[in-house]
Amino acid sequence: MPSTRVVDFYDRHPIDEGQILDALRRRGVEPAQARPDDLFDLDQDHYGGPAAVQALARRAAVGPASRVLDVCAGLAGPARFLAATIGCRVVGLELHPGRAAAARRLTRLVGLEKQVAVTQGDATALPFGAGAFDACISEEGLLHVPDKAAVLAECHRVLRPGGRLAFTDWVALPRLADRERTRLWEWMAATTLQTSDGYRARLGRAGFGAIAVEDLSHEWRPVLAARLQMYRALAPATIARFGERWHREYTDVYAFFVALVEAGKLGGARFSATR
Ligand SMILES: C[S@@+](CC[C@H](N)C(=O)[O-])C[C@H]1O[C@@H](n2cnc3c(N)ncnc32)[C@H](O)[C@@H]1O
């Protein structure tokens, strides 16, 4: 069962459809005239933006003919980026009903609805048939899913033999304390954080081979510092929508998260493997 905490957290996320459309207008782009690339630096809710999605797509061997599943797709920014730049078809699977609906609207807005479909559902019970995809990707989504083994088993099931899985996620480092894990759960809906070795073992148990792990912690540090600045700069819009208290709580916990990465207690990694 997915936690309502995840839905609560994304109910009041500073980046949402309204904020993206406002940002377009501030740049002088009428949403109705927007092209896919107008959204690329606005709709990605992970660390590293389009370059990180490109890196993931290379690990997942995504090509123009690939059928791609993006697990925990958010507003489908990565899905649209892949569809627009590579030409593949992408299905985004997103738990939060409001974000899944917004993802569909943004996709229609930029005319990519023939290539990108968004399904609302839970990553631990993928509503797709066995072997339906050539590639599965995910960016900073599994941190919210309590049963990581179930997600990996589901990705294995929906990939064709020889299909590729590539994802990025937070990884726990040895000095991450229980009370810090608790705060990450209570305030950011982050749960059952794995070590890199833990993920490697789970991927093996799910049946994957050719498992590769790349440490991204160093790369993430400046990216996360910039994201914290971005959330602080969004203060007027966040306060207008969710109130001053929520904005302060959000930026406080984000600063706490960034400090954990700076302190070497929490990191990031890219995992890839073959079905
Ligand atoms: C940090 S966002 C990343 C979104 C997207 N991957 C991106 O990079 O823009 C994590 C997303 O995972 C979704 N999510 C969390 N738990 C999920 C689950 N069990 N099944 C599907 N999606 C989930 C959240 O609702 C959220 O939209």
The ligand as an ORCA input file, in Angstrom:
! r2SCAN-3c Opt
* xyz 0 1
  C      11.002     13.489     -7.022
  S       9.584     13.147     -7.995
  C      10.365     12.668     -9.520
  C       9.447     12.819    -10.700
  C      10.098     12.512    -12.066
  N      10.789     11.235    -12.027
  C      11.034     13.600    -12.494
  O      12.246     13.342    -12.462
  O      10.587     14.690    -12.855
  C       9.013     11.563     -7.368
  C       7.667     11.155     -7.921
  O       7.421      9.787     -7.545
  C       6.028      9.625     -7.329
  N       5.799      8.397     -6.552
  C       6.072      8.194     -5.243
  N       5.717      6.953     -4.862
  C       5.230      6.332     -5.966
  C       4.703      5.032     -6.211
  N       4.602      4.122     -5.236
  N       4.295      4.744     -7.454
  C       4.381      5.663     -8.462
  N       4.853      6.924     -8.288
  C       5.288      7.259     -7.053
  C       5.668     10.899     -6.585
  O       4.281     11.124     -6.558
  C       6.480     11.927     -7.371
  O       5.732     12.484     -8.422
*
